[in-house]
Amino acid sequence: MKIEGSHVFNGPREAVWEMFYDPNVLTSALPGAQKVEQVSENEYKFDMNVRVGPVSGAFSGGMTLEDAVEPEKVTIKGGGKGAPGFLDGVGNVRFVEQDDGTTLMEYDGEVNIGGALASVGQRMIDSVSKSMIKTGFATLDKALAARLAAKETGEEVKFEAPTETEFAKEVAKDMVGGVTSSAEVKLVLYIVPLILILVLLSFLFGR
């Protein structure tokens, strides 16, 4: 599955880059994350327990950041696995400074899916991943605004991450137009936990 897109962050490129290298921010962008640990300069490991509707699952995995040119670009390789299947992939993330002081983030990559997830239709996977990326970016926008405000005032960062339920509701609301049957709803609830791992980790922060 190929993934590509872009997003504009309302802040300077250096601030956006620093945010994506902060394990606390990564955890806030991943509802259900039990641990996001930086084990070396360019390697992260994570444990998650995600519940979406009636589906829950424990997942673990990791990612490495390669060929980084601060604060311009980075290549991410990562993956995760749980009972329903596994995901692995590679992505390229670029941060382009804009004349108005904002930062354009461009990303592209490819995700491989195995196990029971391999039987899920491509259209449904595409729909879920796009909705989760959109919701994840909204979370990161708020995190960046909080970091910039704290830097300006000299106070601690005040940012309340969305709960698992709030995150799931936003994804579901965004997908209403693309879900046409009860069978598709069940598929969405089944694949969200695994899609969450790699899409958000590998494409929202260089995820």
Secondary structure, 3 states (H helix, E strand, C coil): CEEEEEEEECCCHHHHHHHHCCHHHHHHCCCCEEEEEEEECCEEEEEEEEEECCEEEEEEEEEEEEEEECCCEEEEEEEEEECCEEEEEEEEEEEEECCCCCEEEEEEEEEEEEEHHHHCCHHHHHHHHHHHHHHHHHHHHHHHHHHHHHHHHCCCCCCCCCCHHHHHHHHHHHHHHHCCCHHHHHHHHHHHHHHHHHHHHHHCCCC
